[in-house]
Amino acid sequence: MESHLTPLIQMKDIEKHFGSVIALAGVSVDLFAGECHCLLGDNGAGKSTFIKTMSGVYKPTKGEIMFEGRPMNFADPRDAISAGIATVHQHLAMIPLMSVSRNFFMGNEPLRKVGPMKFFDHDFANRVTMEEMRKMGINLRGPDQAVGTLSGGERQTVAIARAVYFGAKVLILDEPTSALGVRQTANVLSTIDKVRKQGIGVVFITHNVRHAMAVGDRFTVLNRGKTVGTAKRGDIAPEELQDLMAGGQELAALESSLGGTV
């Protein structure tokens, strides 16, 4: 990304304290339109706290959030969503026995007026759902297909397509491939690529270096609430990224003390 462009979102020196516990200690990440910025780290690295701060769940103890060049202070997640920051969580908020189109429009139901009454507009919802899923490379049997009959990767794609349709400028994906098989993972990574090409900024949280390298433009590694490295695609090898994520010098010291390979 060129330095003169204004990032969609900038997280500057973010700290988050929970009493005496420092969950984030001065983390800085920015994201540009049409970019996939991968946030990597092991369990306890601070990834979840960071994205909850980015999406309005937590207020930072210190630091500044800039959105499209303006300082922002999100009151809550709805405030962040209204600004165009959408989060797709690992555990999707979907109702398995409900149709894909119903899940797609859940909370944003299109209504059709018939006399004094208003009803869910099935025709509009079905048409939009089929079209948006086609754009993402998923051909449904029909809009009335139950979400529970879709694969894990297809359900992730429904959630991503829904966020894009409702105006997301920044899409935060929280470990979307962690519980998926190879084919399903490929579907999700393909969807991320399609979304990026639409000019949406993607924050891809993962602990899988291979998945990150497949779609990432930049990579930031967190460890114990601190940034331990940031690199662009082409400037870092998968092995180096894995080493950063695993602890770098700490891992090397452990390997030496055990007299073998960790």
N, C-alpha and C positions, 0 to 999 in steps of 0.2 A: 504494500500500500504506500502511496506517495505521502510524504510528510506534510504537504500543504493542505491536504484534505482534512476536513473536520470530522472527527470520529462520531459515530452515532451515539456512543456512550463511553464515558471515561470514568473510571473508578480510581481516584487519586489518594494514595496513602491511607487506605481504609484500615481503621482499627475497630475491633469489636470486642468489648469486655463483657463478661458475665460475672459480676462481682469481682473476685480476685483472679478469675480465669481469663487469660487473654487468648481469644479464639483466632483473631486476626491481628497481625502486628505490622501494619504499614504496607498492605498489598495494593499494587497499582496494576490495572489492566485496562486497555482500551480496545474498542471494536469498531471496525469500519463497515460501511454498507457493502454487501456482496462478499463478505469475508467470513470464513469459519475459523474462529479462535478457540483452540482446544485448551481446556483447563484440566491439568492432570495432577494426580497425587494419590497417595495411598489413603486408607481409612484414617481419619483423624487429622488429615492435612489441612482442613479448613475449607474445602470445596463447598460443602453444603451451606456453611455459614456465609460464605462469600456470595453465593447465588441468592440466598435469602435476603441479603443486604441489597443486592442489585435489583431484586424484584419487589422490594417494599415490605417484606415480612419483618425484617429488622431495620432499625435505624442505626447508622454507624455511630460508634462512640466518638471517633475522630475521623477526619478525612472529608472528601468532597465528591459528590456525584454530579457529573455534567452530562446532560442529554441534549444532543444536537446543538452543542455549544453553549447551553444555558445551564446554570446551577439548578439542581433539582433536589427536592426534599419530599420524597414520597411519604404520604400519610399512612398508606396501607397498600396491599397488593392490588386492590381495585384501581388505586391512583396510578400505579405503574402500568397496569393493563390499559387504562385509558390513554396513557402516553404512547403506548405501542410496544410494551415489553411483556411478552408472553412466555410462560414456563410450561414445558411438557415434562411431567414428573415420570419417574421410573414406574411407579404404580399408578396407572391411569385411572382417572375418575370417570369410568364408563359403566353402564348397566348392561351386563352381558346378554340378557334376554330381550333387550330393546333393540330396535332396528338401527342400522348404521345412520340413516338420515335423522332419526330422533336423537341419537347421541351427538351427531354433528351439530345440531341446532339446540342442544340442551342448554338452557339459560338464555338463549337468544331466539326464542321461537317465533317464526314468521306467522302472522295471523291474517286470516281472510275474513272479511266482514260479510255476514249473511243476515240481512235485516238488522235487527238490534243486537244480534249475537256475533261473537268473534270465535273463530275456530282455527286450529292448527292448519296451516296451508300445506297439505301433503304434496300437492303437485309441485309447488315451488321448491319445497325442501328436497323432494326426490330428484328433481332436475338438477339443482345446484350440487347436491351430494355426488351424484354420478359424474358430473362434469369435473368437479374439483378432484375427485379420486382418479379420474382418467388422466388429469394433468400430472398426477404424481406416479403414474404408471401402474395403478391398481384397477383392474377390471372386475367390478363386483358382479355377482349373479343378478343382483337387483338391489335397489335402495332399501327394500324391506328385509334384506338379509340381516339376521341377528349378529350383533357385534361379537358375541361369544363364539361364533363359527369362524371368525377370522383368525389368522395366525398372529403371534405376538408382534411380528414386524408390521403386518397390515394394520393392527390396532394402533401402533405407534404412528403410522402414516396417516391414519384418520385424525389423530390428535394434532399432528403437525399441519395437515391440510386445513383443519378447522381454525387453528391459530392464524395461519396465513390469510385465510378468507376473511377473518374478522379484523384484519388490519395490523398484524404484528410487523413491527420494523426491526425489533430485536427478538430473536427466538432463543430461549435458554432450554437446552436439552439435557436433562439430568440422567446420566447413565442409561441412555435409550437402548443400548445393545448388550447390557450386562447379563441378561437372562435369556438371550436369543441364540439359536443355532446359526450355522454358517449362512444358509440361504436367507433366513429372516434378517440377519445382520446386514447382508448385502442389500436387501430392500431398503433398510433404514438409511444406510450410507448413501445409496442412490438418491433417496428423498432429500437428504441434507444437501447433496450436490445440486439438485433441482432448485431448492429453496434459495441457496446462495446465488445461483444464476439469475434469480428474480430480483436481486439487489437487497435482499434481507440479510442482516448481520446475524450470524449463528454463534452462540456460545455452546460448545460441545463439551460437557463434563464427562470424563471417562478415566478409568484406570488402565485401559487397554491401549498400549502404544501402537499396535498395528492398526487398530481402528482409527486412532487419531491421525496417523501418518497417511491413511487412505484419503482423507478429506480435508485435513487441516491446512490452513495458510500460515498460521502462527501457533506457537505452543508456549504456554506458561505453566510451570511446574510449581506446586505449593508443597511445603513440608512444614508441619507444626505451625501453621498460620503465617508463614513467611514465604515470599517469592524466592526460589532458589535458582531460577533461570527462565529466560524468555528467548525464543529463537524463531526465525522465519523458516518456511519450507525451503529445503535445499541447503540450509546452513547447519543442519544438525542431522546426524545419522540416528536410526532407530535405537541402536545400542547406547548411544550417548544420552538419548532421551530417557531410556529405561534406567540408565545409571543415575541420572538426576532424580528421577521419581523414586528410585529405591534407596536413595540416601547418599549416593556418591562416596565421599570420604568415610562416612560411617560404615558403609557396606564393605569398603576396602579394608578398614581396620578389623571388622568382624571376620572377614575372609582370612586375613593374616593370622588372627588369633586362633582360628580353628585349623589353620594349616592346610586349607583346601579351598575348594570353589563353593561359593554360596549361590 
